[in-house]
Amino acid sequence: MPLEVITTISPSTNQPVLTRNGLSDSDVALLPAISTQAFNAFRLTSLQERQAIVKKALNLINEKQNVLAKELTEQMGRPIAYTAKEITTAVTRGEYLLKISGDALKDTEGEPEKGFKRYIRKTPIGPVLILFAWNYPYLILVNSLIPALLAGNSVIIKPSPQTPTIAEQMQYIFYQAGLPEKVIQYFHCGSLTRLESIVRSPQIKLVCFTGSVAGGLQVQRAAADRVVPVGLELGGKDPAYIREDVDVKWAAEEIVDGAVFNSGQSCCSIERVYVAESIHDDFISAVQDVLKSYKLGDPFDQSTNVGPVVSKKSADIIKAHVKDAIAKCAIDSTPENHSFASPPVAGNYIKPTLLTGVTHDMDIMNEETFGPIIPVMKVGNDEEAVRLMNDSEFGLTASIWTKDAAKGEELVEQVEAGTVFINRCDFPSPVS
């Protein structure tokens, strides 16, 4: 099989910005063996030594945040006004993981009994394969990379072809911080066959994947031939329920931000909105007011709120979902906004779109859209809202918006999602 040439296309211009060469089959096959050799030495280091390396690396990441932010904007299209925040959030998350590592990795004492000493010891397992997405690449990578290194494991990382420099930057920074060579390796790959081959390697002891449902299923199938833990964080169709007691203007501002930030390209973006019937019209009017102030445009313009979506393929999916909804009698209630009507010509620009009159017969309320779309549906009461929120194959996060915290907590227990917020959404907490 010939070597891959992997090209990163700018979302804002649809022009190539980077190319990277993939590895040959034989070179990919060598990665786990090299990682195992590095692991056998690195596992003997003390936790204190590893903590010192991670602490220094986090400081170096923070110092380079402006360079890293510019690369992110160029490669994945998030407005430059917001990309540095991902870097600082990733560092804060890393600092939290560093802070708890002593307690997390210490021995767990067993039941005392005269003449015996019992304990459970956490030991490193070996090479960890981390496959991570482009939409929040530093934050996603830190979630797996920092714990793996603190525990004494070696790591092989594969970035998305959309954001290749993240792996390169992180390896370089950790080597600067004193990490022994080959403890972190990376490779660029767009070939499913090559990716499956490394997942199947018996020297890989843990696989961490963040990305699409389809990609996660491919990784799971590749790993199914052997006993190996696989961690998957996949898609979402996250609902928000706006109860009748909210401050409508405030809720509208929060919902628009939760649905449109990063052009709606967050695993935990709001993708479905259920609003109490009694405040529905006021809420729609408030959302329209918020959208009038947003600016769609060049991501390198500091005044831009919303940049392009990542690819033409993504744009086509979003447009298809909107078209399907309108064909089934949804209404495009997006207010007039000059920037929405006249975005830059070359890129994958999708206007923030407010849809009303939606139903669960529409793709927009069932399939992951991953774009800046706000579909709003009336509900008559809490019971109907919860039923509709749970009417999904996805279950990453959900949110309930109410002044009645006790009622909100009661509803939380009924919502089927991994994380349920009250009066907050799509929040990447650095400390959880």
Buried (B, 14 or more C-beta within 10 A) or exposed (E): EEEBEBEBBBBBBBEEBBEBEBBBBEEBBEBBEBBBBBBEEBBEBEBEEBBBBBBBBBBBBBEBBEEBBBBBBBBBBBBBBBBBBBBBBBBBBBBBBBEEBEEEBEEEEEEEEEEEEEEEEEEBBBBBBBBBBBBBBBBBBBBBBBBBBBBBBBBBBBBBBBBBBBBBBBBBBBBEBEBBEBBBBBBBBBBEEBBBBBBBBEBBBBBBBBBBBEBBEBBBEBBEEEEBEBBBBBBBBBBBBBBBEBEBBEBBBBBBBBBBBBBBBBBBBBBBBBBBEEBBEEBBBBBBBBBEEBBBBBBBBEEBBBBBBBBBEBBEBBBBBBEBBBEBEBBEBBBEBEBBEEBBEEBBBBBBBBBBBBBEEBBBBBBBBBBBBBBBBBBEEBEBBBEBBBBBEBBBBBBBBBEBEEBBEEBBEBBEBEBBBBBEBBEBEBEE
